[in-house]
Amino acid sequence: MTGDALKAALYLEAVLPMLPLLVRHDVSLASSFEGPDVAVSFCGPDELCARLAFTAGQPSVTFIPQSGDVRLWFPSAGQLIRAFDGLGRFTFALPVAGFTRLLRARRLQAAGQRLETLLNTRTDSHLGLHAWGSLAVGIRAAATWLRRHPDGPAVLAQLGTGVAVFTCPAFPESLWIDLSTLTTGSGNPPASPTVRIEFADLVTVLAELDHQLDAPAALGLGKLRITGYLPLAENLGQIMLKAGNLLKQGARS
C-alpha cells in the first residue's frame, strides 16, 4: 500500500484513535461525546476501514464495522483523506447504512474540531496534551507504516522485536510501541522496554516533533536520555519521520 491509500490508513489508524486517548485528559473533548450511543464506520477501497463508537459518552476506535453502524463509504482514498485532513474541503461519502442514526453522529464534527485544535495548535493551556498526542500519532503512524508499506516487513526485520517507551515529566502517561505485535499504547508497556527514550521537558519534545532536535547535544545536556538498545531508538525515529511526512504532504483528490 502506497500513496493516498497509505495516507488514508494513517488518518484512520494513527489520528482517529487519538480521540479515545486524549478524551481522558481533556474536558472540552469529553463534553463533545455526550449524547445517545452511536457508532460510525468510515470505509473505502484497499480495505480501509475504522469504526468510531460513542458508548455512554466514551469513544472507542476499532477497525471492523458492525451491524447497526452509521456506515459511510468513500469511493477513493483521496476522499477519505479530505474527511480527516482538517482543510475543510468538500468530501463525497455515501451513507450506505444507519440512515436513521445520522443525526446522532453530528457531534462527531465537534469532537473532530477539538482534536484538530489539540494536535495542530500550541497554546499554554494544552501544550502538554499537544506534545503527548502528537508524539502518540507519530508512534502509531510508524506502526501503520511498518504494517502497510511494501517495504515495511523488510524494515521491521531489520528493526527486530522489542518494546520502545517514550516518557516526559509533562506527559500524563508514557507511550510505547511493541514491535513484535505492532501494537501501541499508553501507560505500562506489555513487556520490559528494549529501549527507553526520556525527554526532560516539553521544549525537547517539541524540538523532536519539529525535526529540529540536536540529539547529541540534548544527550550531553541531559535534555534527552536513552537507555537500552540505542540503534532501535535511532531506526524507529527514522520510520516515525517517514510516516509523519506522509501526513504532512498535500492530498491528491
C-alpha angles and dihedrals in degrees: 000000000000141000120021093353091059092045091050089050089053091055092048098042103031108026104032093053088062088079095072091037097053099035091078090063106034123068094195092054092046092053091057090064096057113118142061120340115267139157127210124197119201110201137172143150124307091047091291112162140139130175121212113193128188109204120172088340093307122114126218132179125213131157108234120077119231136206111276096032124132093246120203119191118202113198094214140021088243091061090050089053091052089056093057110027095085095231093120095234124153113272126198116216132157116223097219097171142014097039093159091058098050093103090055090057094057092093088067087081092060091047091050092050092052091047090051090051092051095047101037106037132061118213130148091246094066106010093121092052090045092055094042094046094045092051089048089054089052092051093048090045089055090054091050092048092051091047100044110025115093089236092047100095093049092047091047090052089056092047093050126200125307144104124269118199126197120199140173129171088237094056119099088220138359119260127223145181125204108207093192090066101016089235126140136195150142132261121023114014120233092245141011109296119258088200133008121203112197122189115200096211145352092267089064092046092050091049088053092049090051091049089239100111116124095212098191091050092045091050091049093049094046093245090118128034125186119187125181127018104008097190090061091057092048096047094043089052090057091053091049089052092052093048093044092052090055090057091050095051119098114262123243115226 
